[in-house]
Amino acid sequence: MTKRKQYKWTEEQIEFILSKPDGVSWTKYTDIMNTTFKVKRKPHSVYQKFKNITAEKETIAAEPVLEKEVERPVIKKPKKEYRFARTRRRWTPQEELDVLVFFYSLSVDEARAKWERPYSAIAGRLEKICDMTEPHHETLLMEAAKIVKQKEAMMRKPSRKERRAAKRAAKIAKKQERLAEKIRRLRGE
């Protein structure tokens, strides 16, 4: 395979490209150019050169307009008020424990409101704690696990056996109440 010869663009070739009539296609015009200047250019490269030249001319024509613009006075923008001012504050151990315990039970908006930080900061802190990046994180995880287990035990549904026992106890209590009422009536109270 032979290496293609690289031809530099001359001023004559550039003028020739710019004088292309509208009715002639780029392939025919490239053939005419190749025979006239004894080069071997593809229609695509000729068209790209045409586009580059016209784009350069447009930017050059637009530059003087930019220079004539009057300098405007600099207006200071007011300082941006941050929605969560506490984002940069350190996390206290109590806040970290709260994140571990309540993170999964809160919605995004509730979590933002509770800890007054962006949700990404809260989730990032949770991930750091779970990765145990600091020594006290392990104790935090153990404590949070205990708290979550206690919450689940309080909220869990009683088993079938427990429900039966409760139902039986309620039935006996109701029966005792009726008997006590009957005794009071017999005594005349």
Phi, psi and omega in degrees: 000129181267148180280136179291145178281137178264126179251129176280149181282129177262166179297323180296318180295319180296317178297323179296317179298317183291338181266018181294129177288155183293327185283346185266137179283162182292328179292315179294320182293325178292320177299317179297317181295318180297319179287325182291313185260002179055054176232167177237087179250149178271153180301325181296316181292326178293317180295318179298319178297319178300314180298318180297317181295315180294325178293320178297319180296321179295320180290323178295321180292330182278338183298315181301329179296321180293324181291330184281349182295143180277140179291132181265148178292147181283126180254125180283135178275144178293151180297141182285130176273125181274140182293323181239098183287336185275005187302323184275352180289152179290152177277131174278157179301326179294319178296319179298318178296318177299319179299315180297321185280315190258352188305313186281344181265352181257150173281172181300311182295320179296320179294317178301316182292321184293313184258357178052047179218159175295152184298326180296324178292321180294312181296322178296320179293319178300317180295319179296320180295316181293331177282352180055056180285338179239156185298324184281356181294327181296317179294323177299315180297318180296317180295318179296321179298319178297315181297316180296319178297319178297317179298317180294321180296323180289327185264351186289155181283135179294150181289171182297321180296317179295321178296318179298315181297318179295319180297317180297317180296321179294321180295316179295318180297320179294319180295318178297321178298316179297317179296319179297322178294319180296317179297318179298320180293319179294325179284341179090026180268000000 
